[in-house]
């Protein structure tokens, strides 16, 4: 009874949190559109305007419809989840395929690994990426290594772990973190981050069907604020393939997830105010990431800026910078710049100072071009 009361209290508080803070307190006048190729040739009846969480809900429904072994589970997912991504799925597919778990992340991960090794398509949800760390050992030491340690006799490639990450506005220490680099350091895992609703559905379905365990990280800020037309049917966007959001000639700007919207505003300002032409790249998959799309762009522009919310030290920006330095050194006309979070815990009252916002990125663009 006490356990049930604690669960209901937590659910109530987190639902209130999602309503109050589901959209980060910052505005952008720049709209980013997902992969246009997935809507080419479709008529209006085959499309629907969705925000990011409804696009994820649509993708999960497609996965359950197309794969009778697929199951979704995690804390409060049968109720729709804190951010409503699983709304209506239990009613449509039943409680044996969409069900709640105890408040135990390592237990959720362990269950998911066991189900996946036995032929089930396991789609596990960690309620916040900040709370994925109790499951860290299960994910990096079991899921990632299962195929290797068994000599390819067994694997848990039918495993996908969904989790919302990143700044959201007044989230503070435990509802704002971006832990992607921890998992991108682990051979055997794939790490995927969408940036728009259209991207979210296609990348989610590709992740669920990929023959490797995938950590699929959803930007909380975009759950309600990102809106575009999304195909109602089944489609996939290939993993480990980045995309050029905007072509340019003066500087390459790389980001992913919610940060891509910040970067889009910065490159728009750079064009309007300084006539600087930026090439904006959405990495999509953080591990294994699409090196060639970045190398090719840097060879053209001679400059690189990488921006992410996570702390700068040992973030993905460091790896991208190192690889570009190794492969494109003779093409570089300025030092590579990283515009990232600071090496501090994610602050509450100082979030605006911590966050790598549009102005910080705009300044980096100007300084890099003027070097």
Buried (B, 14 or more C-beta within 10 A) or exposed (E): EEEEEEBEEBBEEBBEBBEEBBBBEBEBEBEBEBBEEBBEEBEEEEBBEBBBBBBBBBBBBBBBEEBEBBBBBBBBBBBBBBBBBBBEBBEEBEEEBBBBBEBEBBBBBBBBBBBBBEEBBBBBBBBBBBBBBBBBEBBBEBBBBBBEEEEEEEBBBBBBBBBBBBBBBBBBEEBBBBBBBBBBBBEBBBBBBBBBBBBBBBBBBBBBBBEBBBBBBBBBBBBBBBBBBBBBEBBBBEBBBBBBBBEBEBBBBBBBBBBBBBBBBBBBBBBEEBEBBBBBBBBBBBBBBBBEBBBBBBBBBBBBBBBBBBBBEEBBBBBBBEBBBEBBEEBBEBEBBBBBBBEEEBBEEEBEEBBBBBEBBBBBBBEBBEE
